[in-house]
Amino acid sequence: MFVKKKVLLSIFISILLITAGCSSQAENNKKSKQDQNQAKTAVRFQIVPAKNQKISQIRGIGYPGNDDALYVATNDGIKFYKNSKWLETTANKHNLMSFQALNTGFLTSGHPQKGTSLKDPLGIVESTDQGKSLQELGFYGKGNFHFLSASFFGNGMYLIMEQPTDTLDPGVYFSKSNSGENWIKSKLVGFTADSLGMMVVHPKNGNIMAMSTKTGIYYSENYSNTMNAITGPIMVTALTFKGDNILYSSVEEQKILMKEINPKTGEVKDVVIPFLDYDNPVTYITTDPKNEKRLAFATYKNDLYESIDGGKSWENRLTDGKIEQE
């Protein structure tokens, strides 16, 4: 049964609880104090130059269509790389995961920042205003998703349900709407891998998706009901759609590689990236569906590289998660 399949844990699932301190207060004043904190947080929300810091966990990257920045989701909210500068928010520093850029903003899951009135876990939420507000789409206060993906322009959302809920058993599910309605369990016919992993969705066609596994990439054109292996048995750690093709990173013969594959023909071409140590594999890859020359990838050790010429050259944006700017 696919319920028993092990999710690819070694790289993608390492969740830390937020450890922000809470001030001591009388129990009978706790709720009113939280309401005051929420109001103050809403008023204070701004996007400002980022302080010098070290990001401890990159949880996703992407180019939302309603902004020009490269977004980096972390366990301390969203960081933005824009016009050669790093920016951050003054509030809503949520512990995020499963970041998915959309034309209208982004989807995410995770845990709320301490001191807000948001339920924990967040379930699936959407933001169309750079993270200032979050709209509940599903499983609010009930679910936390390490693997969530959706179509950038179109409709089609996918998730891996790791723990049962009152309505869904563990497994892979899809919704034909980006609002997360009417979840259907995937049949996964033809899927023979012994692990589940990162999922990506075609930017325009929500019925087309792909999944990385410890034994290659599986591809589907019917909402993951039928899955076909399009690579050999290689460890694929990250992938994304680049138009109709798939850009992916693999670990082969102790080398970190990046390649682009046409899932229809199987044609593969190499993409040259900066050298990465064997213990620092790629964890996230993203492209800008509005400008496919913009690419970025993040690594296990929180390095971040970006290309603005389709992968011909790369610029280092983060090393070991360190933001250092004047």
C-alpha positions in Angstrom: 0.0 0.0 0.0 1.2 3.5 -0.8 0.1 4.5 2.7 3.1 2.6 4.0 5.6 4.1 1.6 8.3 6.1 3.3 8.4 9.8 2.6 11.8 11.1 1.6 12.9 12.5 5.0 16.6 13.0 5.0 16.7 16.4 3.3 13.2 17.8 3.2 11.8 17.2 6.7 13.6 18.7 9.6 11.1 20.9 11.4 12.1 23.0 14.4 9.6 24.6 16.7 9.7 28.4 17.0 11.5 29.2 20.3 10.5 32.9 20.6 10.1 33.7 24.3 6.7 34.8 25.7 6.5 37.4 28.4 5.2 36.4 31.8 1.5 37.4 32.4 -1.5 36.5 34.5 -3.7 33.8 32.9 -6.9 35.9 33.1 -5.2 38.7 31.0 -3.6 36.3 28.4 -6.3 36.5 25.7 -6.6 40.3 25.8 -2.8 40.6 25.7 -2.6 38.3 22.7 -5.3 40.4 20.9 -3.3 43.6 21.6 -0.1 41.9 20.2 -2.0 40.8 17.1 -3.2 44.4 16.5 0.3 45.8 17.0 1.7 43.2 14.7 -0.8 44.1 11.9 0.1 47.8 12.3 3.8 47.2 12.3 4.0 45.0 9.2 6.5 46.4 6.8 9.1 45.2 4.4 12.4 46.6 5.4 16.2 46.1 4.7 17.2 42.8 6.3 19.5 42.9 9.3 22.7 40.9 9.0 21.8 37.4 10.1 22.1 33.7 9.4 19.2 31.8 8.0 19.1 28.5 9.8 16.6 26.7 7.5 15.5 27.5 3.9 12.1 26.0 3.5 11.4 26.9 -0.1 12.1 29.5 -2.8 10.1 31.1 -5.7 9.2 34.0 -7.8 5.6 35.1 -7.1 4.0 36.8 -10.1 2.8 39.8 -8.1 6.4 40.9 -7.2 9.9 41.2 -8.7 11.7 39.6 -5.8 13.1 36.2 -5.2 11.3 34.9 -2.1 13.1 32.6 0.4 10.8 30.9 2.9 12.4 30.2 6.2 11.6 29.1 9.8 11.6 32.9 10.5 9.3 34.2 7.8 9.9 35.4 4.3 13.2 37.0 3.1 13.2 38.8 -0.2 16.1 39.4 -2.6 15.3 42.4 -4.8 17.5 45.0 -6.6 20.7 43.4 -5.2 19.4 43.9 -1.6 18.0 41.6 1.0 14.7 42.6 2.6 12.5 41.1 5.4 9.3 41.7 7.2 8.9 43.3 10.6 6.1 40.9 11.5 4.5 37.7 10.5 7.7 35.8 10.9 6.0 32.4 10.6 7.8 29.1 10.6 7.1 28.2 7.0 7.3 25.1 4.8 6.1 23.9 1.4 6.4 27.4 -0.1 4.8 27.5 -3.6 4.9 30.7 -5.7 1.8 31.6 -7.7 1.0 34.3 -10.2 -1.1 36.0 -7.5 1.2 35.4 -4.6 2.1 32.2 -2.8 0.9 29.2 -0.9 2.5 27.8 2.2 2.0 25.7 5.3 3.8 25.6 8.7 3.4 27.1 12.2 2.4 30.7 13.1 4.7 33.2 14.8 4.3 33.2 18.6 2.0 36.0 19.8 -0.5 35.9 16.9 -4.0 34.6 17.1 -3.5 32.2 14.2 -4.2 28.6 14.8 -1.3 26.1 14.9 -0.7 24.4 12.5 -1.6 26.7 9.6 -2.8 24.0 7.3 -2.8 25.5 3.7 -2.8 29.3 3.5 -2.4 31.8 0.7 -1.0 35.3 0.6 -1.5 37.9 -2.1 0.2 40.8 -0.3 3.8 39.6 0.4 2.8 37.8 3.5 1.0 40.6 5.3 -2.2 38.5 5.5 -2.9 34.8 5.1 -6.1 33.3 3.7 -7.2 29.9 5.0 -7.6 27.4 2.2 -7.8 24.1 4.1 -6.9 22.0 7.1 -6.5 25.2 9.2 -5.5 24.2 12.7 -5.5 20.6 11.7 -2.6 19.9 9.2 1.0 20.7 8.5 2.3 19.8 5.1 5.9 19.2 4.1 5.0 18.4 0.5 2.6 20.8 -1.2 2.5 22.1 -4.7 0.3 23.9 -7.2 0.1 25.3 -10.7 1.5 28.8 -11.1 -1.0 30.1 -13.6 -3.6 27.4 -13.8 -5.5 25.2 -11.4 -4.3 22.0 -9.7 -3.0 21.6 -6.2 -1.3 18.5 -4.7 -0.3 17.4 -1.2 1.1 14.4 0.6 -1.0 13.6 3.6 1.4 12.0 6.1 -0.9 11.6 9.0 -4.6 10.7 8.8 -7.3 13.4 9.5 -10.9 13.0 10.3 -11.7 13.0 6.5 -8.5 11.8 4.7 -6.2 8.8 5.0 -2.4 9.1 4.4 -1.4 9.3 0.7 -1.1 11.6 -2.2 -4.1 13.9 -3.0 -5.0 16.4 -5.6 -7.5 19.1 -6.1 -8.5 20.5 -9.5 -8.8 23.9 -7.9 -6.1 26.1 -6.4 -8.5 27.0 -3.7 -7.9 23.5 -2.3 -11.5 22.1 -2.6 -12.6 18.5 -3.2 -9.5 16.5 -2.5 -9.2 13.2 -4.4 -6.7 10.5 -3.5 -4.3 9.7 -6.3 -4.3 6.2 -7.7 -0.5 6.3 -8.5 -0.8 3.5 -11.1 2.7 2.7 -12.3 4.5 4.2 -9.3 7.0 1.6 -8.1 9.3 3.7 -6.0 9.6 3.0 -2.3 9.5 6.6 -1.3 7.5 9.7 -1.9 9.1 13.1 -2.4 8.9 16.6 -3.7 6.1 17.4 -6.1 5.9 20.0 -8.8 3.1 21.1 -11.1 3.1 22.4 -14.6 2.8 26.2 -14.5 -0.1 26.3 -16.8 -1.7 22.8 -16.8 -2.6 21.6 -13.3 -3.2 18.0 -14.5 0.5 17.6 -15.3 2.8 17.0 -12.3 6.1 15.3 -11.4 7.6 13.8 -8.3 11.2 13.3 -7.2 12.1 10.0 -5.4 15.2 8.1 -4.3 15.0 6.2 -7.6 14.2 8.9 -10.1 11.5 11.2 -11.4 7.9 10.1 -12.0 5.7 12.1 -14.3 1.9 12.2 -14.8 -0.5 14.0 -17.2 -3.7 12.9 -15.4 -3.5 14.3 -11.9 -1.0 11.7 -10.7 -3.4 8.8 -11.2 -1.0 7.2 -13.7 2.8 7.8 -13.0 5.6 7.0 -15.4 9.3 7.0 -14.6 11.1 9.4 -17.0 14.7 8.9 -15.6 16.8 6.0 -14.6 17.1 4.9 -10.9 18.9 8.0 -9.6 18.5 10.0 -6.4 16.7 13.2 -7.3 16.7 15.7 -4.5 14.9 18.7 -6.2 13.0 19.6 -9.3 10.8 22.2 -11.0 9.1 22.8 -14.3 10.8 25.1 -16.8 8.1 25.5 -19.3 7.2 22.0 -20.5 10.6 20.6 -19.4 11.7 19.6 -15.9 14.8 21.1 -14.3 16.2 18.7 -11.7 19.2 18.0 -9.4 20.5 14.5 -8.7 23.2 12.8 -6.7 25.2 10.5 -9.0 28.6 8.9 -8.3 29.1 11.3 -5.4 28.5 14.3 -7.6 25.8 17.0 -7.3 24.4 17.5 -10.8 21.7 19.6 -12.5 20.0 18.6 -15.7 17.0 19.5 -17.8 14.7 16.7 -19.3 12.0 16.8 -21.8 9.4 14.4 -20.3 7.9 13.6 -23.7 11.0 12.6 -25.5 13.4 11.8 -22.6 16.0 14.1 -24.0 18.4 15.3 -21.3 20.9 18.1 -21.3 23.3 19.1 -18.6 23.1 22.4 -16.8 26.4 23.7 -15.4 26.2 24.9 -11.8 28.8 25.9 -9.2 30.6 23.0 -7.5 28.8 21.6 -4.5 30.2 19.2 -2.0 28.7 15.8 -1.9 27.1 16.5 1.6 25.5 19.7 0.3 22.9 18.6 -2.2 20.3 20.8 -3.9 17.1 21.0 -1.9 15.0 23.5 -3.9 15.0 24.7 -7.5 12.7 27.4 -8.9 12.2 29.2 -12.2 10.2 32.3 -12.9 7.3 31.3 -15.2 7.1 34.9 -16.4 10.8 34.9 -17.3 12.4 31.5 -17.7 15.9 33.0 -17.8 15.5 33.6 -14.0 16.5 30.5 -12.1 17.5 29.8 -8.5 18.5 26.9 -6.3 19.1 26.4 -2.6 21.2 23.7 -0.9 21.1 21.6 2.2 23.6 23.9 3.9 21.6 27.0 3.0 23.6 28.2 0.0 21.6 30.1 -2.6 22.5 30.7 -6.2 20.6 32.7 -8.9 20.9 33.0 -12.6 19.4 35.7 -14.8 20.6 34.2 -18.1 19.0 30.8 -18.1 21.7 29.0 -16.2 24.7 30.2 -18.3 26.1 31.9 -15.2 25.3 31.9 -11.5 25.5 34.5 -8.7 25.9 33.5 -5.1 23.1 35.1 -3.0 23.7 33.3 0.2 26.6 31.2 1.7 25.7 29.1 4.7 22.5 31.1 5.0 24.3 34.4 5.9 22.8 37.7 4.9 25.6 40.3 5.0 25.0 43.7 3.7 25.8 47.3 4.6 
